Amino acid sequence: MRALEQIKQWPVRHAAAGVVTRNGQWSAGDGDRVFRLASVTKPLAAYAALIAVEEGAIELDQPAGPPGSTVRHLLAHTSGVAFDTTDILAPPGARRIYSSAGFELLADFVAEHTGIPFPQYLREAVLEPLGMQASELTGSAGHGAHSTLADLLRFAAELLEPRLISAQTHTDATTVQFPGSNGVLPGFGSQRPNDWGLGFEIRDAKSPHWTGTANSPRTYGHFGQSGTFIWVDPQLDLACVALSDENFGEWSREVWPPFSDSVIDEATVARNTAAQ
């Protein structure tokens, strides 16, 4: 896929990117280089929590976090907890407050109810079944994981065709929770509404946004302050991953959307050509 070669022009020291469809995958850059994921950790942590739900260890509407909050609130950034502390800034469900601290509370809750330290639970529930051998959570469940392109493409393939969670749980995770909640999307300002699923940001009609203009409103995923992202567009049956070692900033706001548009355009042309 020629669009992936754009990463060679990015103002970063190292980058890797790839695309997954149900029929195959393409990549550019070093697929085995380990990158810091920053907040792309959150979808992995969320997936572990969803598996804990399916195993019966916890429930989505079980109280967790600050008073009145539930597992669902923590996953959807509506618990009212601040970004990086456990200070309570709003009642649960009142507004969307993006929170790494909320994911740390979630990880502690999963560990308490499974009897397994969260990094180990993540490894056993998600990483090992998907063959993500180079991936590891070494810090916060909100931003402390490291991984490779090869591993994240395995996770992207799982999101396209879930094997570890049920279709219903996957649908719940990738559709809007607490509709109408307003909030700030880090790096892109106030969004009304600021839609999220369970651990996944949902594109909908947000503008500006880090995905492409060609991405459908159903696109879901996450980006990280370390210069990383993963998105899945179920309408296009397509997923994309990009990793870099340059922190998110103006460069990424400039290059990520046209990069995603190029990926979508090339994949769409290839699909239409194959169908003829």
SULGIHU-V424012 format. One record per pair of residues at least 6 apart in sequence whose ideal C-beta (glycine too) atoms are under 6 Angstrom apart, sorted by the first residue. I is the first residue (numbers start at 1). J is the second residue. Records with the same first field share a line. If there is no record, write none. Layout:
# SULGIHU-V424012
I->J  J
This chain:
# SULGIHU-V424012
1->19  26  266
3->262  263  266
4->17  28
5->28
6->259
7->15  17  28  29
10->255
11->251
12->244  246
13->245
14->245
15->29  244
16->29  30  149  243
17->28  242
18->27  149  153  241
19->26  240  263
20->153  156  157  239
21->238
22->237
25->153
31->149  150
32->148  150
34->146  148
35->243
36->146  226
37->145  147  224  228
38->143  224  225  226
39->143  222  224
40->222  224  228  230
41->143  144  145
42->103  142  199  222
43->199  200  222
44->145
45->103  141
46->75  198  199
47->126
48->121  122  125  126
49->106  110
50->165  169  173
51->125  164
52->58  110
53->60
54->165
57->113  114
58->71  113
60->71  72
61->70  72
62->71
63->70
64->70  71  74  109
65->74  79  105
66->79  80  88
68->92
69->79  92
73->79  92
74->102  106
75->198  199
76->177  178  196
77->96  98  99  196
78->93  96  178  181
79->92  102
80->88  89  90  91  92
81->99  101  102
82->89
83->99
84->100  101
85->101
86->101
89->97
93->178
95->181  182  183
96->181  183  194
98->186
100->142  143
103->141  142
104->140  141  142
107->118  141
110->118
111->117  118
114->121
118->141
119->137
122->137
127->135
129->164
130->154  158
131->154
132->151  154
134->148  151
135->147  151
136->146
137->144  145
138->144
149->243
152->230  241
153->241
156->239  241
159->232
160->239
162->170
173->197  198
174->197  200  220
175->197
176->195  202
177->197
180->193
181->193
182->192  193  194
183->194
184->190
185->191  194
188->208
191->206
195->202  204
200->220
201->222
202->220
203->211  215  217  219
204->217
210->223  256
211->219  231  260
212->257  260  261  264
213->261
214->261  264
215->233
216->233  235
218->234  235
219->231  233
220->232
221->230  231  232
223->229
225->247  248
227->244  246  247  248
228->243
229->242
230->241
231->240
232->239
238->267
240->263
